[in-house]
Amino acid sequence: MLQEKRIRDFGVKIGKLETGLNNSITDVEGVSVGHVTLSEGNCQTGVTAIIPHEGNTFREKLIASSHVINGFGKTMGTIQMKELGVLETPIILTNTLGIGIAADAVIQYMLERNPEIGRTTGTVNPIVGECNDMLLNDVRAQFIKKHHVIEALQNAGKHVIEGSVGAGTGMLCYSLKGGIGTASRCFSIDQKMYTIGVLVLSNFGILSDLQINGRALGQELKEALLKSWEEKDKGSVMIIVATDLPVSERQLNRIIKRSVVGLSRTGSFITHGSGEVVIGFSTATKIPHFKPKHITSIPTIHEEDLDLAFRAIGEATEEAVLNSLVTASHVKGRDGNERPAFKDLLEEFNIQLA
């Protein structure tokens, strides 16, 4: 699949900070992303897998946290993550009714790589997030199977395909086609560069609310279309945050909370029916599963340096959402339901973004 034009290719630059090399969550060293896309007729769904580092995540856990902006969602594993402050599995994104099978697959994947689980040590905490793709996908058919999740994990790499792929295949964004989007920001602390990368699964918003760099583009499109696509905002968004910044679980939680700034700048009002959940991790410190001989040290930045991270996650989240929108392709799915691609509408109505 060829790389779709991203928001910067339309002449729109979001924020002040510089991006990473690929403007992607995988700009954080060790992070990889894989998809499985299921797109045929009533089946418009898929799986997206985020692998946090190249080693054994169970034996070398990462500082992690989650934050619920609005809790209309069905994530799995975030209770233990919140309590212990660590991530010990890859993160899987899929549709709402695929949560259980995705968790089963992650457990299988981890058991095969860690024979000590459930024997000489405890169990494992799979992390799974979801959005509801029922407009374009027959979610009742439960198309997602364990082998799709395993395949997404095996497909993971540095190049992140965006738009109507993986878990984003059947998702909407601001009443148009949405899906997977990613972005990153880099900044220097004490002459050392750090990266924050964001990946979103976008499935929220109504067209008239869409803002691009402060421009009410959604209202312009609505007037041009002369159609009523003002469904209630009841879709959700999953936000996955990766960083190499040395932070405590508390500091990380403070950072990921600021992702809401990026959502709001695209026009989101965080409505009742739209669940917004953030999961974040830092690759800076590996936490050993088995007790080491010496006390584990966890380096952290100073609190006054957090402002750079706050700006970075706001900018990266905003750009990731917009990338999910502009890279998505038109999809016709369940019972003939369809949503157009944002990029097609720009061309049809000769709208310039910059």
Buried (B, 14 or more C-beta within 10 A) or exposed (E): EEEBEBBBBBEBEBBEBEBBEBBBBBBBEBBBBBBBBBBEEBBBBBBBBBBBBEEBBBBBBBBBBBBBBBEBBBBBBBEBBBEBBBBBBBBBBBBBBBBEBBBBBBBBBBBEEBEEBEEEEEEBBBBBBBBBBBBBBBBEEEBBBBEBBBBBBEBBEBEBBBBBBBBBBBBBBBBBBBBBBBBBBBBEBEEEEBBBBBBBBBBBBBBBBBBBBEEBBBBBBBEEBEEEBEBEBBBBBBBBBBBBBBBBBEBBBBBBBBBBBBBBBBBBEBBEBBBBBBBBBBBBBBBEBEEEEEEEEBEBBEEEBBEBBBBBBBBBBBBBBBBBBBBBBBBBBBEEBBBBBBBBBBEEEEBEBE
